[in-house]
């Protein structure tokens, strides 16, 4: 029997379309199996009526589209776009389901370190940002899920954090932290997740684990899978920071000792260009916060 290729569905909005290509390059460069990458960029998903249940990114709900996109057959991996793979994806692909329908993150490590960095939350939760899905046993339809949100059968938190559309026996917590390493990297890391929006390497100069991502881009430029014009286009569109040019070209020649100063100079360059990272994400966040505030107001007598 012919072995099914590793199918990786990647959730993204337009601002991270090029980040998907970097992730794809990193996956295939380390893979010992055939890998097929399916980008899910800005899928046409109907927004819930209550803005408080809306997607936190342009692709939060895209993972629930995977079984249908896969023809309700075989298995698949879901990943967010803001990731980089450092090891062979075979070890993730081979995790057994043990009767479950999905396999998600097992635990969260290194909170005492990663929550102290710039732009970090006060605590970190287990995520569904890396998932193994048995598509043959998942009957998800995104329109039905949005309908259930609209009927208040559950809310955004229940859906995204608790995966409440499945029973407890249908979820296995079996993805090691090393395959969804939240803002942390060491010799055991298989996948770095640049999960803090404020410090993603292509939008910020403040990520201490950005060097592997820069190196991947340099490799892509060298092998022709990415061009300078590709980078320049993302910069012109405001999706990537202008100073990324110098991180890709000049940073390797800067000594480690003075790189902090180099980062400060790069931040100044971005400020001078009036660069606004993740503008649409932050505007949507403000709208949700306003809606929550209005719902919390007592009714007029």
ZICORZI-V509729 format. One record per pair of residues at least 12 apart in sequence whose ideal C-beta (glycine too) atoms are under 8 Angstrom apart, sorted by the first residue. I is the first residue (numbers start at 0). J is the second residue. D is the distance in Angstrom with one decimal. If there is no record, write none. Layout:
# ZICORZI-V509729
<<I & J & D> <I & J & D>>
This chain:
# ZICORZI-V509729
<<2 & 32 & 7.5> <2 & 33 & 7.8> <3 & 73 & 5.3> <3 & 74 & 7.4> <4 & 32 & 7.1> <4 & 33 & 4.1> <4 & 34 & 6.4> <4 & 35 & 4.9> <5 & 30 & 7.0> <5 & 32 & 5.2> <5 & 33 & 6.8> <5 & 34 & 4.6> <5 & 35 & 7.0> <5 & 76 & 6.8> <5 & 88 & 5.9> <5 & 89 & 7.7> <5 & 92 & 5.0> <6 & 35 & 5.3> <6 & 37 & 6.5> <6 & 69 & 6.7> <6 & 73 & 7.1> <6 & 74 & 7.6> <6 & 75 & 4.4> <6 & 76 & 6.8> <7 & 23 & 8.0> <7 & 26 & 6.4> <7 & 34 & 6.3> <7 & 35 & 7.1> <7 & 36 & 5.2> <7 & 37 & 6.9> <7 & 75 & 7.4> <7 & 76 & 4.7> <7 & 77 & 7.8> <7 & 78 & 6.0> <7 & 88 & 7.4> <8 & 37 & 4.7> <8 & 39 & 5.8> <8 & 61 & 7.6> <8 & 62 & 7.4> <8 & 65 & 4.9> <8 & 68 & 6.9> <8 & 69 & 7.8> <8 & 75 & 5.7> <8 & 76 & 7.0> <8 & 77 & 5.3> <8 & 78 & 7.5> <9 & 22 & 6.3> <9 & 23 & 7.5> <9 & 36 & 6.3> <9 & 37 & 7.0> <9 & 38 & 5.3> <9 & 39 & 6.3> <9 & 77 & 7.8> <9 & 78 & 5.3> <9 & 79 & 7.3> <9 & 80 & 5.6> <10 & 39 & 5.2> <10 & 56 & 7.7> <10 & 58 & 3.6> <10 & 59 & 7.6> <10 & 61 & 4.1> <10 & 62 & 6.1> <10 & 77 & 6.9> <10 & 78 & 7.4> <10 & 79 & 5.5> <10 & 80 & 6.4> <11 & 38 & 6.2> <11 & 39 & 6.7> <11 & 40 & 4.9> <11 & 41 & 7.8> <11 & 57 & 7.5> <11 & 58 & 5.5> <11 & 79 & 7.7> <11 & 80 & 3.7> <12 & 40 & 6.7> <12 & 41 & 5.4> <12 & 56 & 6.2> <12 & 57 & 2.9> <12 & 58 & 5.6> <12 & 279 & 7.8> <13 & 40 & 6.2> <13 & 41 & 5.7> <13 & 57 & 7.4> <13 & 238 & 7.3> <14 & 57 & 7.8> <14 & 238 & 4.3> <14 & 277 & 7.0> <14 & 279 & 7.2> <15 & 80 & 4.0> <15 & 81 & 6.5> <15 & 238 & 7.5> <16 & 38 & 7.2> <16 & 40 & 5.4> <16 & 80 & 7.9> <16 & 238 & 7.9> <17 & 201 & 7.7> <17 & 225 & 7.8> <17 & 229 & 6.4> <17 & 230 & 7.6> <17 & 233 & 5.1> <17 & 238 & 7.3> <17 & 239 & 7.2> <18 & 80 & 4.7> <18 & 81 & 6.2> <18 & 199 & 7.9> <18 & 201 & 6.2> <19 & 36 & 7.6> <19 & 38 & 4.9> <19 & 40 & 7.1> <19 & 80 & 4.9> <20 & 219 & 7.5> <20 & 224 & 7.4> <20 & 225 & 6.7> <21 & 83 & 6.9> <21 & 212 & 6.7> <21 & 215 & 5.3> <21 & 216 & 6.1> <21 & 219 & 6.8> <21 & 225 & 7.8> <22 & 36 & 7.9> <22 & 78 & 6.9> <22 & 80 & 6.3> <22 & 82 & 5.4> <22 & 83 & 6.3> <22 & 84 & 6.8> <23 & 36 & 4.4> <24 & 215 & 6.0> <24 & 218 & 7.1> <24 & 219 & 5.3> <24 & 224 & 5.9> <24 & 225 & 7.8> <25 & 83 & 5.0> <25 & 84 & 4.5> <25 & 85 & 7.1> <25 & 215 & 5.2> <26 & 84 & 4.7> <26 & 88 & 5.6> <28 & 215 & 8.0> <28 & 218 & 7.4> <29 & 84 & 6.1> <29 & 85 & 6.9> <29 & 86 & 5.8> <29 & 87 & 5.2> <29 & 88 & 7.0> <30 & 87 & 6.0> <30 & 88 & 5.2> <30 & 89 & 7.0> <31 & 87 & 5.2> <31 & 89 & 5.4> <32 & 88 & 7.1> <32 & 89 & 5.4> <32 & 92 & 6.8> <34 & 88 & 6.5> <37 & 68 & 7.0> <39 & 58 & 6.3> <39 & 61 & 4.3> <39 & 64 & 6.8> <39 & 65 & 8.0> <39 & 68 & 7.7> <40 & 58 & 7.6> <41 & 57 & 5.6> <41 & 58 & 7.4> <42 & 58 & 7.1> <42 & 60 & 7.9> <42 & 61 & 5.1> <42 & 64 & 6.0> <44 & 60 & 5.1> <44 & 61 & 7.1> <44 & 64 & 7.4> <44 & 141 & 5.6> <44 & 145 & 7.2> <45 & 141 & 7.9> <45 & 142 & 6.6> <45 & 145 & 5.3> <46 & 145 & 7.7> <47 & 145 & 5.6> <47 & 148 & 4.5> <47 & 149 & 5.8> <47 & 155 & 8.0> <48 & 149 & 5.0> <49 & 148 & 7.3> <49 & 149 & 7.3> <49 & 290 & 7.8> <50 & 286 & 6.2> <50 & 287 & 5.7> <50 & 290 & 4.5> <51 & 154 & 7.4> <51 & 155 & 6.8> <51 & 287 & 6.0> <51 & 290 & 5.6> <51 & 291 & 5.8> <51 & 294 & 7.2> <52 & 148 & 4.7> <52 & 154 & 5.8> <52 & 155 & 4.5> <53 & 155 & 7.5> <53 & 283 & 7.1> <53 & 287 & 6.5> <55 & 155 & 7.7> <55 & 159 & 7.8> <55 & 280 & 7.9> <55 & 283 & 7.8> <55 & 284 & 7.7> <56 & 280 & 6.4> <57 & 279 & 7.7> <58 & 79 & 7.5> <58 & 80 & 7.4> <59 & 159 & 6.5> <60 & 141 & 6.2> <60 & 144 & 7.2> <60 & 145 & 7.6> <62 & 77 & 4.5> <62 & 127 & 6.7> <62 & 130 & 6.3> <62 & 132 & 8.0> <63 & 139 & 5.0> <63 & 141 & 5.3> <63 & 144 & 5.5> <63 & 164 & 8.0> <64 & 139 & 7.6> <64 & 141 & 5.1> <65 & 77 & 5.9> <65 & 132 & 5.7> <65 & 134 & 6.6> <65 & 137 & 8.0> <65 & 139 & 7.8> <66 & 132 & 6.5> <66 & 134 & 4.2> <66 & 137 & 4.1> <66 & 138 & 7.2> <66 & 139 & 5.1> <67 & 139 & 6.8> <67 & 140 & 6.2> <67 & 141 & 7.5> <69 & 132 & 8.0> <69 & 134 & 4.2> <70 & 134 & 7.5> <71 & 134 & 5.7> <71 & 135 & 6.1> <71 & 137 & 7.4> <71 & 138 & 7.3> <72 & 134 & 6.0> <72 & 135 & 5.5> <73 & 134 & 5.7> <73 & 135 & 6.4> <74 & 96 & 7.9> <74 & 131 & 6.5> <74 & 132 & 6.3> <74 & 133 & 5.4> <74 & 134 & 6.1> <74 & 135 & 7.6> <75 & 131 & 7.7> <75 & 132 & 5.0> <75 & 134 & 5.5> <76 & 88 & 7.5> <76 & 91 & 6.7> <76 & 92 & 6.8> <76 & 129 & 7.3> <76 & 130 & 7.0> <76 & 131 & 6.0> <76 & 132 & 7.5> <77 & 127 & 7.7> <77 & 128 & 7.9> <77 & 129 & 7.0> <77 & 130 & 4.2> <77 & 132 & 6.4> <78 & 128 & 7.0> <78 & 129 & 5.7> <78 & 190 & 7.9> <79 & 128 & 4.7> <79 & 129 & 7.9> <79 & 192 & 7.0> <79 & 194 & 7.7> <81 & 192 & 6.7> <81 & 193 & 4.6> <81 & 194 & 6.6> <81 & 199 & 5.6> <82 & 128 & 7.7> <82 & 129 & 7.8> <82 & 190 & 5.7> <82 & 191 & 6.7> <82 & 192 & 5.2> <82 & 193 & 7.0> <83 & 190 & 6.9> <83 & 191 & 4.9> <83 & 193 & 7.5> <83 & 211 & 5.7> <83 & 212 & 5.3> <83 & 215 & 6.2> <84 & 189 & 6.9> <84 & 190 & 5.1> <85 & 184 & 7.9> <85 & 188 & 5.8> <85 & 189 & 5.9> <85 & 190 & 6.7> <85 & 191 & 6.8> <85 & 211 & 6.6> <86 & 188 & 7.9> <86 & 189 & 4.0> <86 & 190 & 7.7> <90 & 178 & 7.8> <90 & 189 & 7.0> <91 & 129 & 7.4> <91 & 131 & 7.3> <91 & 174 & 7.1> <91 & 178 & 5.1> <91 & 189 & 7.1> <91 & 190 & 7.9> <92 & 131 & 7.7> <94 & 131 & 5.9> <94 & 173 & 5.4> <94 & 174 & 6.8> <95 & 173 & 7.8> <96 & 131 & 7.0> <96 & 133 & 5.6> <96 & 171 & 6.4> <97 & 171 & 5.8> <97 & 173 & 7.6> <98 & 168 & 7.4> <98 & 171 & 8.0> <99 & 133 & 7.6> <99 & 168 & 7.3> <99 & 169 & 5.6> <99 & 170 & 5.8> <99 & 171 & 3.7> <99 & 173 & 7.9> <100 & 132 & 7.3> <100 & 133 & 5.1> <100 & 136 & 4.9> <100 & 137 & 5.5> <100 & 165 & 6.2> <100 & 169 & 4.4> <100 & 170 & 7.4> <101 & 127 & 7.9> <101 & 130 & 5.6> <101 & 131 & 6.5> <101 & 132 & 5.4> <101 & 133 & 7.1> <101 & 137 & 7.4> <101 & 162 & 7.1> <101 & 165 & 6.7> <101 & 169 & 7.0> <101 & 170 & 5.8> <101 & 171 & 7.2> <102 & 130 & 6.9> <102 & 131 & 4.0> <102 & 170 & 8.0> <102 & 171 & 4.6> <102 & 172 & 7.8> <102 & 173 & 4.5> <102 & 174 & 5.7> <103 & 125 & 6.9> <103 & 126 & 7.4> <103 & 127 & 5.1> <103 & 129 & 7.5> <103 & 130 & 5.4> <103 & 131 & 7.9> <103 & 162 & 7.0> <103 & 170 & 6.5> <103 & 171 & 7.5> <103 & 172 & 6.2> <103 & 173 & 7.7> <103 & 174 & 5.8> <104 & 125 & 4.5> <104 & 126 & 5.3> <104 & 127 & 7.3> <104 & 128 & 7.7> <104 & 129 & 6.7> <104 & 172 & 6.7> <104 & 174 & 4.9> <104 & 176 & 7.0> <104 & 179 & 5.2> <105 & 125 & 7.7> <105 & 172 & 4.8> <105 & 173 & 5.7> <105 & 174 & 5.8> <105 & 175 & 5.7> <105 & 176 & 6.7> <106 & 125 & 7.1> <106 & 172 & 7.6> <106 & 175 & 7.9> <106 & 176 & 5.5> <107 & 123 & 5.0> <107 & 124 & 6.8> <107 & 125 & 5.9> <107 & 176 & 6.5> <107 & 181 & 6.7> <108 & 176 & 4.7> <108 & 183 & 7.2> <109 & 181 & 7.9> <109 & 183 & 4.7> <110 & 122 & 6.4> <110 & 123 & 5.4> <112 & 183 & 6.7> <113 & 181 & 6.1> <113 & 182 & 4.5> <113 & 183 & 5.4> <116 & 182 & 6.5> <116 & 195 & 7.3> <116 & 198 & 7.0> <116 & 205 & 8.0> <116 & 207 & 7.1> <117 & 197 & 6.8> <117 & 198 & 6.1> <117 & 205 & 5.0> <118 & 195 & 4.6> <118 & 196 & 7.3> <118 & 197 & 2.9> <118 & 198 & 4.6> <118 & 203 & 7.4> <118 & 205 & 7.1> <119 & 182 & 6.8> <119 & 195 & 5.5> <120 & 195 & 7.6> <123 & 181 & 5.6> <124 & 160 & 6.1> <125 & 160 & 7.9> <125 & 172 & 7.1> <126 & 179 & 6.0> <126 & 181 & 7.3> <126 & 192 & 7.8> <126 & 194 & 7.5> <127 & 159 & 6.8> <127 & 160 & 7.9> <127 & 162 & 6.2> <128 & 179 & 5.8> <128 & 192 & 6.2> <128 & 194 & 7.0> <129 & 174 & 5.4> <129 & 178 & 5.7> <129 & 179 & 4.2> <129 & 190 & 6.8> <129 & 192 & 7.6> <130 & 174 & 7.5> <131 & 173 & 7.9> <131 & 174 & 7.0> <139 & 164 & 7.3> <144 & 158 & 7.2> <144 & 164 & 6.7> <147 & 164 & 7.7> <175 & 189 & 7.7> <177 & 189 & 4.7> <177 & 190 & 7.3> <178 & 190 & 5.1> <179 & 192 & 5.3> <180 & 192 & 6.0> <181 & 194 & 5.2> <182 & 194 & 6.1> <182 & 195 & 5.7> <182 & 198 & 7.6> <182 & 206 & 7.8> <182 & 208 & 6.8> <183 & 208 & 7.3> <184 & 208 & 4.5> <184 & 211 & 7.0> <191 & 208 & 5.7> <191 & 211 & 6.4> <191 & 212 & 7.7> <193 & 206 & 6.5> <193 & 208 & 7.6> <193 & 212 & 7.3> <196 & 276 & 7.9> <196 & 277 & 5.4> <196 & 280 & 6.3> <197 & 276 & 7.7> <199 & 276 & 7.9> <200 & 212 & 4.4> <200 & 213 & 6.8> <200 & 243 & 8.0> <200 & 246 & 7.9> <201 & 233 & 7.7> <201 & 238 & 7.7> <201 & 239 & 4.7> <201 & 240 & 6.7> <201 & 243 & 6.1> <202 & 239 & 7.0> <202 & 240 & 5.5> <202 & 276 & 3.8> <202 & 277 & 6.3> <203 & 240 & 7.1> <203 & 276 & 6.5> <204 & 240 & 7.4> <204 & 242 & 6.3> <204 & 246 & 7.7> <204 & 262 & 4.4> <204 & 263 & 7.8> <204 & 265 & 4.6> <204 & 266 & 4.9> <204 & 269 & 7.3> <205 & 262 & 7.0> <205 & 266 & 7.9> <209 & 246 & 7.5> <213 & 246 & 5.5> <213 & 247 & 6.1> <213 & 250 & 6.5> <216 & 230 & 7.6> <216 & 247 & 5.7> <217 & 247 & 6.2> <217 & 251 & 7.8> <220 & 247 & 7.4> <230 & 243 & 7.0> <230 & 244 & 7.3> <230 & 247 & 7.2> <237 & 274 & 7.0> <237 & 275 & 7.0> <237 & 278 & 7.1> <240 & 265 & 7.9> <240 & 269 & 5.0> <240 & 274 & 5.4> <240 & 276 & 6.7> <241 & 268 & 6.0> <241 & 269 & 5.7> <241 & 272 & 4.6> <241 & 274 & 5.9> <242 & 265 & 3.6> <242 & 266 & 7.2> <242 & 268 & 4.5> <242 & 269 & 5.1> <245 & 261 & 7.7> <245 & 265 & 6.0> <245 & 268 & 7.3> <246 & 265 & 6.7> <249 & 261 & 7.8>>
